[in-house]
Amino acid sequence: MDFRVLHTDGNARTGRLALARGTLSTPVFMPVGTMGAVKAISPHELLDVGAEIILCNTYHMYLRPGQETVAEAGGLHKFINWDRPILTDSGGFQVYSLSPLRKISEDGVTFRSHIDGSAHFIGPRESMEIQRALGSDIVMAFDECTPYPSTYDYTLKSLELTTRWAEICLKNVEKPQTLFAIVQGGVFKDLRLQSARQLKDMNFDGYAVGGVSVGEPKEIMHEIIGYMAAELPSDKPRYLMGVGFPEDILAAVEAGFDMFDCVIPTRTARHGTLLTTHGRIIIGNSRFRRDHTPLDSDCGCYTCLNFTRSYLNHLYKAGEILGIRLNTIHNLYFYLDLMKKIRAAIEQDRFSSFKMDWLSAYQ
C-alpha cells in the first residue's frame, strides 16, 4: 500500500491510495456488497457508475458460502468477478448487530448464526484467517463494536479489549493485505482519544473510526467526527465506517476523513427514496405519475439519461425489479459523483463554499 496526500483545503484533503489491484482517489465512497454482491447491480454496472472499490463482509461470507468455498474459487475477486480493490470488514459489527446472544471473552466472540441458529466462534486470529482466505486487499482488525448507550466503565473495558485484539490481528496479517485498525470509545471523548493513541503506537497501515451511527443522536456523531480525524495519523488513510447520508460525508470530509461506506444509497433505492441535487424524492408519490421529466436533470447516470419520473413511479407501483435496479444505479452514481465533485472542490481550494452551496440546494 502507498498512500499520499495530494492537496489540502483546511482539514479536507485529496489523496491517492495505491493498492495491488488499483489506485483509489480519495475521498472515496465504497458501495457495500455485504454478501459478495452490491444489491440489485452487477459488477460491470458498478464500473459504469464509477466505483473504484467495494466493501464485502467477513461475517456473512464466513457463514455463507464459507471462506473455503471462496478460496477454492481463487479468492473473492474471482468468485464475484470484480478485479478492483475490495475491503472486508472484520465481522465485529455484524456479531454485535445480528447476534444478540453473543458471549464475549478474551479470545473472541461465541455467537449464534442469524441464518440457522448454529453456534460459531470468531476472534482476532479467526477473523484474520477468514479475510486471508477471502483474499481482500484491505482487511479490518477484529473489534468489539460498543453498543449505544453504554456506561463509561463498560466502554473502557470494551476499547481495551479491542486494543488487545488489534495487536493480535497485527501479528497475524499477511502481506500483501493492508490492515486497518478500528478506533472505539463510544461517545466518550477521552476514551476515543485513548483508543486512537494506543492504536497509533502500533503503526497500522490505516485507521478507521467505528462505533458511530449505531443509534447515538446525530449531533453526537458529528461531534465525534469533528475531533477524531485530527487524532489519526496524517500520512495514513482515515476511514469513517458506516457513514452515511451525504450531509454526514461532507462534514466528515471537512474534518479530514478519506474513506466512507454505507448501505444508504442501495437500501433507500430499494424502498423508493431517490437522492437528487435538490433533495430526496419518494418516487412512489402520486404526484410523479404523470411527471415526464428526468429524475434529476443535473445527473448523468443511465437512469436519468433514459427514463422519466413517471416511468420510475410506474415501476415502483408495479413492483417491477427493473425499478429497483434503475433506482440503485442512480443513487450509487449520485454518491460517487458527489465524491468527484468533493475532490475537485478541494483541489481548487473551494471546499467550504462548495459544501455550503451544495447543502443549500440539497436541503
Helices and strands as residue ranges (DSSP letters): E 2-9, E 12-19, E 22-26, E 28-30, H 43-49, E 54-57, H 58-63, H 67-72, H 76-80, E 86-89, H 92-98, E 103-104, E 109-112, E 119-122, H 124-134, E 138-140, H 152-172, E 178-183, H 189-200, E 206-209, H 218-228, G 229-231, E 238-240, H 246-255, E 259-261, H 264-270, E 273-276, E 279-282, G 286-288, H 302-306, H 309-318, H 321-347, H 351-362
